[in-house]
Amino acid sequence: MAQTSYNRLALLLADPSPCLRLLVLRELLNYPDDDPEVQELSALRERDPLVADLLNHQADDGSWAADGRLWQGSRQRATYLALMRLGYVGFGAPHSDAPHSDAPHPAVRRGAEYLFAQQQADGSWSLTSDGVEGGEREGYAMVPLQTALPLRALAMCGYGGDPRAERAYTWLLARRLDDGAWPTGIAGGTEESGVYGYVAGYRRLAHSRWGCRSNTTGSLLCLAHHPERRTGPEARRALDLLLGRETREAQHVGLEVARLTGAEPTRGFLTFFARFDLALLLDLCWRVGATTEDARVADLVDFVTGLRGEYGLWSYPAQPQVSRWLTFDLLRSLSRLQAEGDWVGSEPRTPFQPYPARRKRF
């Protein structure tokens, strides 16, 4: 590894968060589980302020309550957001991107059991129980995100292969459009009698009539954290559609890391992935198996690499304290992205316009 890379990792290893330091040792430096420093940090990670409050405020039934500041909505929503954070910082069971021997933390097990207890007979989670403000669910009989969000949390914690989670994957894949995207939802009646919901311009996909970028991103994240489905045709097609959205919004790079680490509030439902985070897209690329043979991926790597600061760190200007977490996240993506593979996307590159000007009739 080049000296500059060592210097960059040294800055990450100087961070006060034992969770971050542990992830750097395991996932960037490949330290084994029996390394003394790994064992020391494993014992310290529950004291990390990033998770200490979560562990202290979990209810007896395994759920968390919304705090009104970072998390709005129902107890179910607060629980899957808490599990997303715990999974991201390494408290879940081993899965495709965490090749270590930890069992899921007891708080994760209790939270997962709470979510599974809310699951419906058809494998989904209730749309009405999400408790999101703003009337975003009004008039909808089905929105893929109602299941994609809790399922993503479970998959991030290593439960993607659980039989109960597999029922949710079956439900989610059955709502997929013929072109490989997921719609906004079904509105104006029951799921059988309704129509596809309106796709706002900011959520539009370049080459899908009814596909919603927010619902497609949420559904793809579920697939991307599954040990087997992550490289399947459904995941690859969804990623292909997302890569077809040619935008370079530097100000949003790192938004998802900021939300997962609690620096940014998590609001919205249909708008959950309203902003296009290129760090999240790069994370999806390596998980799904896209390579730099795809010119769109190669250009994305060049763009993101060009945003790195003089000390080798990436910054998230809205919340500068996230910079080391974002740097870890991007270094992991760049280190795991392959130069060659067995799949290259086929969607044409299309400059994105959320609300293109309409041609005048006269």
Stockholm file with secondary structure:
# STOCKHOLM 1.0

chainA/1-362         MAQTSYNRLALLLADPSPCLRLLVLRELLNYPDDDPEVQELSALRERDPLVADLLNHQADDGSWAADGRLWQGSRQRATYLALMRLGYVGFGAPHSDAPHSDAPHPAVRRGAEYLFAQQQADGSWSLTSDGVEGGEREGYAMVPLQTALPLRALAMCGYGGDPRAERAYTWLLARRLDDGAWPTGIAGGTEESGVYGYVAGYRRLAHSRWGCRSNTTGSLLCLAHHPERRTGPEARRALDLLLGRETREAQHVGLEVARLTGAEPTRGFLTFFARFDLALLLDLCWRVGATTEDARVADLVDFVTGLRGEYGLWSYPAQPQVSRWLTFDLLRSLSRLQAEGDWVGSEPRTPFQPYPARRKRF
#=GR chainA/1-362 SS CCHHHHHHHHHHHTSSCHHHHHHIIIIISCCCTTCHHHHHHHHHGGGCHHHHHHHHSCCTTSCCCCCSSSBCSCHHHHHHHHHHHHHHTTCSCCCTTCCSCCCCCHHHHHHHHHHHHHCCTTSCCCSGGGCCSSSTTTTEEECTHHHHHHHHHHHHTTCTTSHHHHHHHHHHHHTCCTTSCCBSCEESSCTTTCEECCCCGGGBCTTCSSBBHHHHHHHHHHHHTSTTGGGSHHHHHHHHHHHTEECCCGGGTTHHHHHHTTSSCBCCSTTTTCSCCHHHHHHHHHHHTCBTTSHHHHHHHHHHHTTCCTTSCCCCTTSGGGHHHHHHHHHHHHHHCBSCCSCCCCCCCEECCSSCCCCCCC
#=GC SS_cons         CCHHHHHHHHHHHTSSCHHHHHHIIIIISCCCTTCHHHHHHHHHGGGCHHHHHHHHSCCTTSCCCCCSSSBCSCHHHHHHHHHHHHHHTTCSCCCTTCCSCCCCCHHHHHHHHHHHHHCCTTSCCCSGGGCCSSSTTTTEEECTHHHHHHHHHHHHTTCTTSHHHHHHHHHHHHTCCTTSCCBSCEESSCTTTCEECCCCGGGBCTTCSSBBHHHHHHHHHHHHTSTTGGGSHHHHHHHHHHHTEECCCGGGTTHHHHHHTTSSCBCCSTTTTCSCCHHHHHHHHHHHTCBTTSHHHHHHHHHHHTTCCTTSCCCCTTSGGGHHHHHHHHHHHHHHCBSCCSCCCCCCCEECCSSCCCCCCC
//
